[in-house]
Amino acid sequence: TGPGLIAVDAAFYKDIRFNERVNLRFQSQISNLLNHPNFGNPITDLNNANYGKIQTLLTSGDYGPRRILLGLRLTF
């Protein structure tokens, strides 16, 4: 059994209305908000000298390092 995974994701947005028909939205999406490291599974090969050691760090998907996506959307 490997270590657990911890990932806190968040999304924020703010709408700004200029008039009845024009709207601007600022949005932010953050993956792994706390930037917590998530480690891979230990080595399970009995013939390996590093048996039982964790030597990997998850770096892709939602479990990797913090990612911030910013965007603007103008609707008219």
KAVENGI-V944408 format. One record per helix or strand of 3 or more residues. SS is the DSSP state (H for helix, E for strand). FROM is the first residue (numbers start at 0). TO is the last residue. If there is no record, write none. Layout:
BEGIN
SS&FROM&TO ; SS&FROM&TO
END
This chain:
BEGIN
E&9&16 ; E&22&30 ; H&60&62 ; E&66&74
END
